[in-house]
Amino acid sequence: MKTKVCLLTTMVALSVSLAAYLQAKDPAPSEAAPTVTGAEALNLLKEGNVRFVADKLNHPHQDRTSRAELAKGQHPFAIVLGCADSRTSPELVFDQGLGDLFVIRVAGNVLNDETIGSIEYAVEHLGSPLIVVLAHERCGAVKAARDTIATNGKAPGHIQSLVKAIEPAVATTSSADAETTAKANALHVAKTLRESEPFLKEKAAAGKLTVVGAHYDLDTGKVEFLSEGAK
């Protein structure tokens, strides 16, 4: 009998310890929410890009002290959905450091369920108030989509999934150049995120989430914001 009681006591103690551990490792959204608004977060990105273009980088939050603090939890002030192109790293383009940006990168900065789920996590659990959909100049995924659709063809392998995702932007910019298509695609993705139910649409409608499209110039390093102030 004593053995059973001891075993039960041990199990209860372990359950309490596990619950406390999980709570410490995964803080509630209200505890993790950053102190900046969407507009303020956007200004931080703009200021960082100005530094990047001018070669006056701060390289923030990359020292040992920052790493130690970030080991306790993350509080990214912005989410960036960017292209996987090796020349377009958001942390570099916006002169930000560890813990500043929640970055998701995929060719053509397109959406799928996993991407949206990742963004929802950053909004709901990390409190990020800003989403930037970052397209860029001379995007290979955009070119592939335009070329494939123009010839009524089919791209090889899973590249066709990128073509299908970018197709709405191609359809509305068929008489324009590829950069116009890239910008249209960023705006289309931003609109889709803004209207994504249930989390993102609710946050945007309440004014707690800003979603914008942007376009990066490979030659100058400058980021053009395409839908500033959109909710």
KOLLUM-858204 format. One record per residue: residue in three letters; x, y, z of N, C-alpha, C, O, CB in turn. Coordinates in steps of 0.1 Angstrom, whole numbers, plus 5000, padded with zeros to 4 digits. Glycine has a CB too. Example, Ala and Ser with C-alpha at 12.3 -4.5 7.8 and 13.67 -1.06 7.14 Angstrom:
BEGIN
PT  residu  neast  nnorth   nup  caeast  canorth  caup  ceast  cnorth   cup  oeast  onorth   oup  cbeast  cbnorth  cbup
PT     ALA   5132    4943  5078    5123     4955  5078   5132    4967  5078   5142    4967  5085    5113     4955  5090
PT     SER   5128    4978  5071    5137     4989  5071   5129    5000  5079   5134    5011  5080    5141     4994  5057
END
This chain:
BEGIN
PT  residu  neast  nnorth   nup  caeast  canorth  caup  ceast  cnorth   cup  oeast  onorth   oup  cbeast  cbnorth  cbup
PT     MET   5008    4988  5000    5000     5000  5000   5009    5013  5000   5006    5022  4993    4991     5000  5012
PT     LYS   5019    5012  5009    5028     5023  5009   5035    5026  4996   5037    5037  4992    5039     5021  5020
PT     THR   5038    5015  4989    5045     5016  4976   5036    5023  4966   5041    5031  4958    5048     5002  4970
PT     LYS   5023    5020  4966    5013     5026  4957   5012    5041  4960   5011    5049  4951    5000     5019  4958
PT     VAL   5011    5044  4973    5010     5058  4976   5022    5066  4972   5021    5077  4967    5008     5060  4992
PT     CYS   5034    5061  4974    5047     5067  4970   5047    5069  4955   5051    5080  4950    5059     5059  4975
PT     LEU   5043    5059  4948    5043     5060  4933   5033    5071  4928   5037    5078  4919    5039     5046  4927
PT     LEU   5021    5071  4935    5011     5082  4931   5017    5096  4934   5015    5105  4926    4998     5079  4939
PT     THR   5023    5097  4946    5029     5110  4949   5040    5114  4940   5041    5126  4936    5035     5109  4964
PT     THR   5048    5105  4936    5059     5108  4926   5053    5112  4912   5058    5122  4906    5068     5095  4924
PT     MET   5042    5105  4908    5036     5109  4895   5030    5123  4895   5031    5130  4886    5025     5098  4891
PT     VAL   5024    5126  4906    5018     5139  4908   5029    5150  4908   5027    5160  4901    5010     5140  4921
PT     ALA   5040    5147  4915    5051     5157  4915   5057    5159  4901   5060    5170  4898    5061     5152  4925
PT     LEU   5058    5148  4894    5064     5149  4880   5054    5157  4871   5059    5165  4863    5066     5135  4875
PT     SER   5041    5155  4873    5032     5162  4864   5032    5177  4867   5032    5185  4858    5017     5157  4867
PT     VAL   5033    5181  4880    5034     5195  4884   5047    5201  4878   5047    5212  4873    5033     5197  4899
PT     SER   5058    5194  4879    5071     5199  4874   5070    5200  4859   5076    5210  4854    5082     5189  4878
PT     LEU   5064    5191  4852    5064     5192  4838   5055    5204  4833   5059    5211  4824    5058     5179  4832
PT     ALA   5044    5206  4840    5035     5217  4837   5043    5230  4839   5042    5240  4831    5022     5217  4845
PT     ALA   5050    5231  4850    5058     5244  4853   5068    5246  4843   5071    5257  4838    5064     5243  4867
PT     TYR   5075    5235  4838    5085     5236  4828   5080    5241  4815   5086    5250  4809    5092     5223  4826
PT     LEU   5069    5235  4811    5063     5239  4798   5058    5253  4798   5060    5260  4788    5051     5230  4794
PT     GLN   5053    5258  4809    5048     5272  4811   5060    5281  4809   5059    5292  4803    5041     5274  4824
PT     ALA   5071    5277  4815    5083     5286  4815   5089    5287  4801   5094    5297  4797    5094     5281  4825
PT     LYS   5088    5275  4794    5094     5275  4780   5085    5281  4770   5090    5285  4760    5097     5260  4777
PT     ASP   5072    5281  4772    5063     5286  4762   5054    5297  4768   5042    5293  4772    5055     5275  4756
PT     PRO   5058    5309  4770    5050     5319  4776   5038    5322  4769   5037    5320  4757    5059     5332  4778
PT     ALA   5028    5327  4776    5015     5331  4770   5017    5343  4760   5027    5350  4762    5005     5335  4780
PT     PRO   5009    5345  4750    5010     5356  4741   5012    5369  4747   5020    5377  4743    4998     5356  4732
PT     SER   5004    5372  4758    5005     5385  4765   5018    5387  4771   5023    5399  4772    4994     5386  4775
PT     GLU   5025    5377  4775    5038     5378  4781   5049    5380  4771   5059    5387  4774    5041     5366  4790
PT     ALA   5047    5375  4759    5057     5376  4748   5055    5388  4739   5064    5390  4731    5056     5363  4740
PT     ALA   5044    5395  4740    5041     5405  4731   5051    5416  4731   5055    5422  4742    5027     5411  4734
PT     PRO   5057    5420  4719    5067     5431  4719   5060    5444  4722   5048    5446  4721    5073     5432  4705
PT     THR   5068    5454  4725    5062     5467  4729   5060    5477  4718   5056    5488  4720    5071     5473  4739
PT     VAL   5063    5473  4705    5062     5482  4694   5049    5479  4686   5043    5468  4687    5074     5480  4684
PT     THR   5044    5489  4680    5032     5488  4671   5036    5484  4657   5048    5483  4654    5023     5501  4671
PT     GLY   5027    5480  4648    5030     5477  4635   5037    5488  4628   5047    5486  4620    5018     5473  4627
PT     ALA   5032    5501  4630    5038     5512  4624   5053    5514  4628   5061    5518  4621    5030     5525  4626
PT     GLU   5055    5513  4641    5068     5514  4647   5078    5503  4642   5089    5506  4639    5068     5514  4662
PT     ALA   5072    5491  4641    5080     5480  4635   5084    5483  4621   5096    5480  4617    5073     5467  4636
PT     LEU   5075    5489  4613    5078     5492  4599   5089    5502  4598   5098    5502  4590    5065     5497  4592
PT     ASN   5088    5512  4607    5099     5523  4607   5112    5517  4611   5123    5521  4605    5095     5534  4617
PT     LEU   5113    5507  4620    5125     5501  4623   5132    5494  4611   5144    5494  4609    5123     5490  4634
PT     LEU   5123    5487  4603    5128     5481  4591   5133    5491  4581   5143    5489  4574    5117     5472  4584
PT     LYS   5125    5502  4579    5129     5513  4570   5143    5519  4574   5152    5521  4565    5119     5524  4569
PT     GLU   5144    5521  4587    5157     5527  4592   5169    5517  4589   5180    5521  4585    5156     5530  4606
PT     GLY   5166    5504  4591    5177     5494  4589   5180    5494  4575   5192    5492  4571    5172     5481  4594
PT     ASN   5171    5494  4566    5174     5494  4551   5181    5506  4547   5190    5505  4538    5161     5493  4543
PT     VAL   5178    5518  4553    5186     5530  4549   5201    5528  4553   5210    5531  4546    5180     5542  4557
PT     ARG   5203    5522  4565    5217     5519  4569   5224    5509  4559   5235    5510  4556    5217     5513  4583
PT     PHE   5216    5499  4555    5221     5489  4546   5226    5495  4533   5236    5492  4528    5211     5478  4544
PT     VAL   5217    5503  4527    5220     5510  4514   5232    5519  4516   5240    5520  4506    5208     5518  4510
PT     ALA   5234    5525  4527    5244     5535  4529   5257    5529  4535   5267    5536  4537    5240     5546  4539
PT     ASP   5257    5515  4536    5269     5508  4542   5273    5513  4556   5284    5515  4559    5281     5510  4532
PT     LYS   5262    5516  4564    5265     5521  4577   5257    5512  4587   5248    5516  4594    5260     5536  4579
PT     LEU   5261    5499  4587    5254     5489  4594   5257    5489  4609   5268    5492  4614    5257     5475  4588
PT     ASN   5247    5486  4617    5248     5485  4631   5251    5470  4636   5257    5468  4647    5236     5490  4638
PT     HIS   5246    5460  4628    5248     5446  4632   5243    5444  4646   5250    5439  4654    5262     5442  4630
PT     PRO   5230    5447  4649    5226     5447  4663   5223    5432  4668   5221    5423  4660    5213     5454  4664
PT     HIS   5224    5431  4681    5220     5418  4688   5227    5406  4682   5221    5395  4680    5205     5416  4686
PT     GLN   5240    5407  4681    5248     5395  4676   5259    5392  4685   5268    5384  4682    5253     5398  4662
PT     ASP   5259    5398  4697    5270     5396  4707   5266    5385  4717   5255    5380  4717    5274     5409  4714
PT     ARG   5275    5382  4725    5273     5371  4735   5262    5374  4745   5254    5365  4748    5286     5368  4743
PT     THR   5261    5387  4749    5251     5391  4758   5237    5389  4752   5227    5384  4759    5253     5405  4763
PT     SER   5235    5393  4740    5223     5391  4733   5219    5377  4731   5207    5373  4733    5223     5398  4719
PT     ARG   5229    5368  4728    5226     5354  4727   5221    5348  4740   5212    5340  4740    5238     5347  4722
PT     ALA   5227    5352  4751    5223     5347  4764   5209    5351  4767   5201    5343  4773    5233     5352  4775
PT     GLU   5205    5364  4764    5192     5369  4767   5182    5362  4758   5171    5358  4763    5191     5384  4765
PT     LEU   5185    5359  4745    5176     5353  4736   5173    5338  4739   5163    5333  4735    5181     5355  4722
PT     ALA   5183    5332  4746    5181     5318  4750   5169    5317  4759   5164    5306  4761    5194     5313  4757
PT     LYS   5165    5328  4766    5153     5327  4775   5140    5328  4767   5129    5324  4773    5154     5338  4785
PT     GLY   5140    5333  4755    5128     5334  4747   5130    5344  4736   5139    5352  4736    5116     5339  4756
PT     GLN   5121    5344  4726    5122     5353  4715   5110    5362  4714   5098    5359  4718    5122     5345  4702
PT     HIS   5112    5374  4709    5102     5385  4708   5104    5392  4695   5106    5404  4695    5103     5394  4720
PT     PRO   5103    5386  4684    5106     5393  4671   5095    5404  4668   5083    5401  4670    5105     5383  4659
PT     PHE   5100    5415  4664    5090     5426  4662   5084    5426  4648   5075    5434  4646    5097     5440  4664
PT     ALA   5089    5418  4639    5083     5417  4626   5085    5403  4620   5094    5396  4623    5089     5427  4616
PT     ILE   5075    5399  4612    5076     5386  4604   5079    5390  4590   5073    5399  4584    5062     5378  4605
PT     VAL   5089    5383  4584    5092     5386  4570   5090    5373  4562   5097    5363  4565    5106     5392  4568
PT     LEU   5081    5373  4552    5080     5362  4543   5087    5366  4530   5082    5374  4523    5064     5358  4540
PT     GLY   5099    5360  4528    5107     5364  4517   5110    5353  4507   5107    5341  4510    5120     5370  4522
PT     CYS   5116    5356  4496    5120     5346  4486   5133    5339  4491   5141    5345  4499    5123     5353  4472
PT     ALA   5135    5327  4487    5146     5319  4491   5159    5323  4484   5170    5318  4487    5144     5304  4489
PT     ASP   5158    5332  4475    5170     5337  4467   5181    5341  4477   5179    5348  4487    5166     5349  4458
PT     SER   5193    5336  4474    5205     5338  4483   5209    5352  4484   5217    5355  4493    5216     5330  4478
PT     ARG   5204    5361  4476    5208     5375  4476   5199    5384  4484   5200    5396  4484    5209     5380  4462
PT     THR   5189    5378  4491    5178     5386  4497   5176    5384  4512   5165    5384  4516    5166     5384  4489
PT     SER   5186    5381  4519    5184     5378  4534   5178    5390  4541   5185    5400  4542    5198     5374  4540
PT     PRO   5166    5388  4547    5160     5399  4554   5168    5405  4565   5168    5417  4567    5147     5395  4559
PT     GLU   5175    5397  4573    5183     5402  4584   5194    5411  4579   5197    5421  4586    5189     5390  4592
PT     LEU   5199    5409  4568    5210     5417  4562   5204    5430  4556   5208    5441  4558    5218     5410  4552
PT     VAL   5193    5428  4548    5187     5439  4540   5181    5449  4550   5181    5461  4547    5175     5433  4531
PT     PHE   5176    5445  4562    5171     5454  4571   5180    5457  4583   5176    5463  4593    5157     5449  4576
PT     ASP   5192    5452  4582    5202     5454  4593   5196    5451  4607   5197    5459  4616    5207     5468  4593
PT     GLN   5192    5439  4608    5186     5434  4621   5195    5422  4626   5202    5417  4618    5171     5430  4620
PT     GLY   5193    5419  4638    5201     5408  4644   5192    5396  4649   5181    5395  4646    5209     5413  4656
PT     LEU   5199    5388  4657    5192     5376  4663   5180    5381  4671   5180    5390  4679    5202     5368  4671
PT     GLY   5169    5374  4669    5157     5376  4677   5148    5388  4672   5137    5390  4677    5160     5379  4690
PT     ASP   5153    5395  4662    5145     5407  4657   5134    5403  4647   5123    5409  4648    5154     5417  4651
PT     LEU   5137    5394  4638    5128     5390  4628   5124    5376  4628   5133    5367  4631    5134     5394  4614
PT     PHE   5112    5373  4626    5107     5359  4624   5106    5357  4609   5097    5361  4602    5093     5356  4631
PT     VAL   5116    5350  4603    5118     5349  4589   5114    5336  4583   5118    5325  4588    5132     5352  4585
PT     ILE   5106    5336  4572    5102     5324  4565   5106    5327  4550   5102    5337  4545    5086     5321  4566
PT     ARG   5113    5318  4544    5117     5320  4530   5114    5308  4521   5116    5296  4525    5132     5322  4530
PT     VAL   5108    5311  4510    5104     5301  4500   5104    5308  4486   5101    5319  4485    5090     5295  4503
PT     ALA   5109    5301  4476    5110     5306  4463   5097    5313  4459   5086    5307  4460    5113     5295  4453
PT     GLY   5098    5326  4454    5086     5333  4450   5078    5339  4461   5067    5344  4459    5078     5325  4442
PT     ASN   5083    5338  4474    5075     5342  4486   5061    5339  4485   5052    5347  4487    5077     5357  4488
PT     VAL   5058    5326  4482    5044     5321  4480   5039    5315  4493   5047    5313  4503    5043     5311  4469
PT     LEU   5027    5311  4494    5020     5306  4506   5017    5291  4504   5013    5287  4493    5008     5314  4509
PT     ASN   5017    5284  4515    5011     5271  4517   5006    5270  4531   5009    5279  4539    5021     5259  4513
PT     ASP   5000    5259  4535    4995     5258  4549   5005    5259  4559   5003    5265  4570    4987     5245  4550
PT     GLU   5017    5253  4557    5028     5253  4566   5033    5267  4569   5036    5271  4580    5039     5244  4562
PT     THR   5034    5275  4558    5039     5289  4559   5029    5297  4567   5033    5305  4576    5041     5295  4545
PT     ILE   5016    5296  4564    5006     5303  4571   5005    5299  4586   5004    5308  4594    4992     5301  4565
PT     GLY   5007    5286  4588    5007     5282  4602   5019    5288  4610   5017    5291  4621    5008     5267  4602
PT     SER   5030    5289  4603    5042     5294  4610   5040    5309  4613   5044    5314  4623    5054     5293  4601
PT     ILE   5033    5316  4603    5030     5330  4605   5020    5332  4617   5022    5341  4625    5025     5337  4592
PT     GLU   5010    5324  4617    5000     5324  4628   5007    5322  4641   5003    5329  4651    4989     5313  4625
PT     TYR   5016    5313  4642    5023     5311  4654   5030    5323  4659   5030    5327  4671    5034     5299  4653
PT     ALA   5037    5330  4650    5045     5342  4654   5035    5353  4658   5039    5361  4667    5053     5347  4642
PT     VAL   5024    5354  4652    5014     5365  4655   5007    5361  4669   5007    5370  4677    5003     5366  4644
PT     GLU   5003    5349  4670    4995     5345  4682   5004    5343  4694   5000    5347  4705    4987     5333  4679
PT     HIS   5015    5337  4693    5023     5333  4704   5035    5342  4707   5040    5342  4719    5028     5319  4703
PT     LEU   5040    5348  4697    5051     5357  4699   5047    5372  4698   5055    5381  4702    5062     5354  4688
PT     GLY   5035    5375  4694    5030     5388  4694   5035    5398  4684   5034    5410  4685    5033     5394  4707
PT     SER   5041    5392  4673    5046     5401  4662   5035    5409  4656   5025    5403  4651    5054     5392  4652
PT     PRO   5036    5422  4655    5026     5431  4650   5026    5434  4635   5018    5441  4630    5025     5444  4658
PT     LEU   5037    5429  4628    5039     5433  4614   5043    5421  4606   5052    5413  4610    5050     5444  4613
PT     ILE   5037    5420  4594    5041     5410  4584   5045    5417  4571   5038    5426  4566    5029     5400  4581
PT     VAL   5057    5414  4566    5062     5420  4554   5064    5409  4544   5071    5399  4547    5075     5428  4556
PT     VAL   5057    5410  4532    5059     5400  4521   5070    5406  4512   5067    5416  4505    5046     5397  4514
PT     LEU   5082    5401  4512    5093     5407  4505   5096    5400  4492   5102    5389  4492    5105     5407  4514
PT     ALA   5092    5406  4481    5096     5402  4468   5109    5408  4464   5115    5416  4471    5085     5405  4457
PT     HIS   5114    5405  4452    5127     5411  4448   5129    5411  4433   5122    5405  4425    5139     5404  4454
PT     GLU   5138    5419  4429    5141     5421  4415   5147    5409  4408   5154    5401  4415    5151     5433  4413
PT     ARG   5144    5406  4396    5149     5395  4388   5147    5381  4396   5156    5373  4397    5164     5397  4385
PT     CYS   5135    5379  4400    5131     5367  4407   5130    5355  4398   5122    5356  4388    5118     5369  4415
PT     GLY   5137    5345  4400    5137     5333  4391   5124    5326  4391   5119    5321  4381    5148     5323  4395
PT     ALA   5117    5326  4403    5104     5319  4404   5094    5327  4396   5085    5321  4389    5099     5318  4418
PT     VAL   5094    5340  4396    5085     5348  4389   5087    5346  4374   5078    5345  4366    5086     5363  4392
PT     LYS   5100    5346  4370    5103     5344  4355   5098    5330  4351   5093    5329  4340    5119     5345  4353
PT     ALA   5100    5320  4359    5096     5307  4355   5081    5306  4353   5076    5300  4344    5100     5296  4366
PT     ALA   5074    5313  4362    5059     5313  4361   5055    5320  4349   5046    5316  4342    5053     5320  4374
PT     ARG   5061    5332  4346    5057     5339  4334   5060    5331  4321   5051    5331  4312    5064     5353  4334
PT     ASP   5072    5326  4320    5076     5318  4308   5067    5306  4306   5063    5303  4295    5090     5314  4309
PT     THR   5064    5299  4317    5057     5286  4316   5042    5289  4312   5037    5282  4303    5057     5279  4330
PT     ILE   5036    5299  4318    5022     5303  4315   5021    5308  4301   5012    5306  4294    5017     5313  4325
PT     ALA   5031    5316  4296    5031     5322  4283   5031    5311  4272   5026    5314  4261    5043     5331  4281
PT     THR   5038    5300  4275    5039     5289  4265   5028    5278  4267   5029    5268  4261    5053     5284  4265
PT     ASN   5019    5280  4277    5009     5270  4280   5016    5257  4284   5011    5246  4281    5000     5268  4269
PT     GLY   5028    5258  4290    5036     5246  4294   5034    5242  4308   5025    5246  4315    5050     5248  4291
PT     LYS   5043    5233  4313    5043     5229  4326   5057    5228  4331   5066    5222  4325    5036     5215  4328
PT     ALA   5060    5234  4342    5073     5234  4348   5077    5220  4353   5068    5213  4357    5075     5245  4359
PT     PRO   5090    5216  4353    5094     5203  4358   5092    5201  4373   5094    5211  4381    5108     5200  4354
PT     GLY   5088    5189  4377    5088     5186  4391   5079    5195  4399   5068    5199  4395    5101     5186  4397
PT     HIS   5083    5197  4411    5075     5205  4421   5076    5220  4418   5069    5228  4424    5080     5203  4435
PT     ILE   5084    5224  4408    5085     5238  4404   5071    5243  4399   5068    5255  4400    5096     5241  4393
PT     GLN   5063    5233  4394    5050     5237  4389   5041    5242  4400   5032    5250  4397    5044     5224  4383
PT     SER   5044    5238  4412    5036     5243  4423   5038    5258  4425   5029    5266  4429    5039     5235  4436
PT     LEU   5051    5262  4423    5054     5277  4423   5047    5284  4412   5042    5295  4414    5069     5279  4423
PT     VAL   5047    5279  4400    5040     5285  4389   5025    5287  4392   5020    5298  4390    5041     5276  4376
PT     LYS   5019    5277  4398    5004     5278  4401   5002    5289  4412   4992    5296  4411    4999     5264  4406
PT     ALA   5011    5290  4421    5009     5299  4432   5011    5314  4427   5004    5323  4432    5019     5297  4443
PT     ILE   5020    5316  4417    5023     5329  4412   5013    5333  4401   5013    5344  4396    5037     5330  4407
PT     GLU   5006    5323  4396    4997     5325  4384   4987    5337  4385   4986    5344  4375    4989     5313  4381
PT     PRO   4981    5339  4397    4972     5351  4398   4979    5364  4395   4973    5373  4388    4966     5351  4412
PT     ALA   4991    5365  4399    4998     5378  4396   5002    5379  4382   5002    5390  4376    5011     5379  4405
PT     VAL   5006    5367  4376    5009     5367  4361   4997    5371  4353   4998    5379  4343    5014     5353  4357
PT     ALA   4986    5366  4357    4973     5369  4349   4970    5384  4349   4964    5389  4339    4962     5361  4355
PT     THR   4973    5391  4360    4969     5405  4360   4980    5414  4355   4978    5426  4354    4966     5409  4375
PT     THR   4992    5408  4351    5003     5417  4347   5009    5411  4334   5021    5414  4331    5014     5418  4358
PT     SER   5002    5404  4326    5007     5397  4315   5013    5406  4304   5022    5402  4297    4996     5388  4308
PT     SER   5008    5419  4304    5013     5428  4294   5024    5437  4300   5029    5446  4293    5002     5437  4289
PT     ALA   5028    5435  4312    5038     5443  4319   5051    5435  4320   5052    5423  4315    5033     5448  4333
PT     ASP   5061    5441  4327    5074     5434  4328   5074    5425  4341   5064    5425  4349    5085     5444  4329
PT     ALA   5085    5417  4343    5086     5408  4354   5086    5415  4367   5080    5409  4377    5098     5399  4352
PT     GLU   5091    5426  4368    5091     5433  4381   5077    5437  4386   5074    5437  4397    5100     5446  4381
PT     THR   5069    5441  4376    5055     5444  4379   5048    5432  4384   5040    5432  4393    5048     5450  4367
PT     THR   5051    5420  4378    5045     5407  4383   5050    5404  4397   5042    5400  4405    5049     5396  4373
PT     ALA   5063    5406  4400    5068     5403  4413   5061    5412  4424   5058    5407  4434    5083     5406  4413
PT     LYS   5059    5424  4420    5052     5433  4430   5038    5429  4432   5033    5429  4443    5053     5448  4425
PT     ALA   5031    5426  4421    5017     5422  4421   5016    5409  4430   5006    5407  4437    5012     5419  4407
PT     ASN   5026    5400  4428    5026     5388  4436   5027    5390  4451   5020    5384  4459    5037     5378  4431
PT     ALA   5036    5400  4454    5038     5403  4468   5025    5409  4474   5021    5406  4485    5049     5413  4470
PT     LEU   5018    5418  4466    5006     5424  4471   4995    5413  4472   4986    5414  4481    5001     5435  4461
PT     HIS   4995    5404  4463    4985     5393  4463   4986    5384  4476   4977    5381  4483    4985     5384  4451
PT     VAL   4999    5381  4479    5002     5373  4491   4998    5381  4503   4993    5375  4513    5017     5368  4491
PT     ALA   5002    5393  4504    4999     5402  4515   4984    5402  4518   4979    5401  4529    5004     5416  4513
PT     LYS   4976    5404  4507    4961     5404  4508   4956    5391  4513   4947    5391  4521    4955     5408  4494
PT     THR   4961    5380  4508    4957     5367  4512   4959    5365  4527   4951    5359  4534    4964     5356  4504
PT     LEU   4971    5369  4532    4974     5368  4546   4965    5377  4555   4960    5373  4565    4989     5372  4549
PT     ARG   4962    5389  4550    4954     5398  4557   4940    5393  4559   4933    5396  4568    4953     5412  4550
PT     GLU   4935    5385  4549    4922     5379  4549   4921    5365  4554   4911    5358  4554    4916     5380  4535
PT     SER   4933    5359  4559    4933     5345  4563   4926    5344  4576   4929    5351  4586    4948     5341  4564
PT     GLU   4917    5334  4577    4909     5332  4589   4915    5320  4596   4921    5311  4590    4894     5329  4586
PT     PRO   4913    5319  4610    4907     5330  4618   4916    5340  4624   4912    5351  4625    4899     5323  4629
PT     PHE   4929    5336  4626    4937     5345  4634   4941    5358  4628   4940    5368  4634    4950     5337  4638
PT     LEU   4947    5357  4616    4952     5369  4609   4942    5379  4606   4944    5391  4608    4960     5365  4597
PT     LYS   4931    5375  4601    4920     5384  4597   4915    5391  4609   4912    5403  4609    4908     5377  4590
PT     GLU   4913    5384  4620    4908     5390  4633   4918    5401  4638   4914    5412  4642    4906     5380  4643
PT     LYS   4931    5397  4638    4941     5407  4643   4941    5419  4634   4942    5430  4639    4955     5400  4643
PT     ALA   4941    5417  4621    4941     5428  4612   4929    5437  4613   4930    5450  4613    4943     5423  4597
PT     ALA   4918    5431  4614    4905     5439  4616   4905    5447  4629   4899    5458  4629    4893     5430  4615
PT     ALA   4912    5442  4639    4912     5449  4652   4923    5459  4652   4925    5466  4662    4914     5439  4663
PT     GLY   4931    5461  4641    4942     5470  4641   4954    5466  4648   4963    5474  4651    4937     5483  4646
PT     LYS   4955    5453  4652    4966     5448  4659   4977    5441  4650   4987    5437  4655    4962     5438  4669
PT     LEU   4974    5441  4637    4984     5435  4628   4984    5443  4615   4974    5445  4609    4980     5420  4625
PT     THR   4996    5446  4611    4998     5453  4598   5005    5443  4588   5014    5436  4592    5007     5466  4600
PT     VAL   4999    5443  4576    5005     5434  4566   5008    5442  4553   4999    5449  4548    4995     5422  4562
PT     VAL   5021    5442  4549    5024     5450  4537   5033    5442  4528   5039    5432  4531    5032     5462  4542
PT     GLY   5032    5446  4515    5041     5440  4505   5053    5449  4503   5052    5461  4505    5033     5438  4492
PT     ALA   5064    5443  4498    5076     5451  4496   5084    5445  4484   5082    5433  4481    5085     5452  4509
PT     HIS   5093    5453  4479    5101     5448  4467   5115    5453  4469   5118    5465  4471    5095     5453  4454
PT     TYR   5125    5443  4468    5139     5446  4470   5146    5448  4457   5145    5439  4448    5145     5435  4479
PT     ASP   5154    5458  4456    5162     5461  4444   5176    5455  4445   5183    5460  4454    5163     5477  4441
PT     LEU   5179    5445  4437    5192     5439  4439   5204    5448  4436   5214    5446  4442    5193     5427  4429
PT     ASP   5202    5458  4427    5213     5467  4424   5216    5477  4434   5227    5480  4437    5209     5473  4410
PT     THR   5205    5483  4440    5207     5494  4449   5207    5490  4464   5212    5496  4473    5197     5505  4447
PT     GLY   5200    5478  4466    5198     5474  4480   5186    5480  4487   5183    5477  4499    5210     5476  4488
PT     LYS   5179    5488  4480    5168     5495  4486   5155    5487  4485   5152    5480  4476    5165     5509  4478
PT     VAL   5147    5488  4496    5134     5481  4497   5123    5492  4495   5123    5502  4501    5132     5474  4511
PT     GLU   5114    5489  4485    5103     5497  4483   5090    5490  4489   5087    5479  4486    5100     5499  4467
PT     PHE   5084    5498  4498    5072     5492  4504   5060    5495  4496   5057    5507  4492    5070     5498  4519
PT     LEU   5052    5485  4492    5042     5486  4482   5028    5489  4487   5020    5495  4480    5041     5474  4474
PT     SER   5025    5485  4500    5011     5486  4505   5012    5492  4519   5005    5487  4528    5004     5473  4505
PT     GLU   5020    5502  4521    5022     5507  4534   5009    5512  4540   5001    5519  4534    5032     5519  4533
PT     GLY   5007    5509  4553    4995     5513  4560   4983    5504  4557   4972    5506  4563    4991     5527  4556
PT     ALA   4984    5494  4549    4972     5485  4546   4970    5477  4559   4979    5473  4566    4975     5476  4534
PT     LYS   4957    5474  4561    4953     5466  4572   4946    5454  4568   4941    5446  4576    4944     5475  4582
END
